[in-house]
Amino acid sequence: MESADCHFCASISNQVILSKALAFATRDAFPVTPLHSLVIPHRHVRDFFRLTPKEREACSELIHQLRGDILKEDPEVEGFNIGVNASQVAGQTIFHSHIHLIPRRSGDVQNPRRGVRLVIAGKGHHVQDVCPLGKNPEPL
């Protein structure tokens, strides 16, 4: 099921880097870091919460495969953010479900601490730290 006015349905098929029966992956057109990628279900569905279990599984498999490919392509990648914006108030601008896989490198921001907790300004900082900041306990 496609939507003629959907950017992902109409114009992205020639930019696919990985594909499964129910989902595909492409690089983000406006990446926040190099190799920033999107995982998108083939079926036009508004947001993540409307995906079927099989579509979510296909997306998860692609995220894991992309992660491995990105780590091979860029050895400076030390972490990832995985993100979904579900609805306009959450920042969604293309209303075809998609998942962001954002590779992170040491020094790509001044202070990466708190990660996705900072999507709402002023809400990501805690009174006390529950875990001291340190190196990744396990290598990627």
HELIX and SHEET records of a PDB file:
HELIX    1   1 HIS A    7  SER A   11  1                                   5    
HELIX    2   2 SER A   13  GLN A   15  5                                   3    
HELIX    3   3 PHE A   48  ARG A   50  5                                   3    
HELIX    4   4 PRO A   53  GLU A   73  1                                  21    
HELIX    5   5 GLN A   88  ALA A   90  5                                   3    
HELIX    6   6 GLY A  115  VAL A  119  5                                   5    
SHEET    1   A 5 VAL A  16  SER A  19  0                                        
SHEET    2   A 5 ALA A  23  ARG A  27 -1                                        
SHEET    3   A 5 SER A  37  PRO A  41 -1                                        
SHEET    4   A 5 ILE A  99  ARG A 105 -1                                        
SHEET    5   A 5 VAL A  77  GLY A  83 -1                                        
END                                                                             
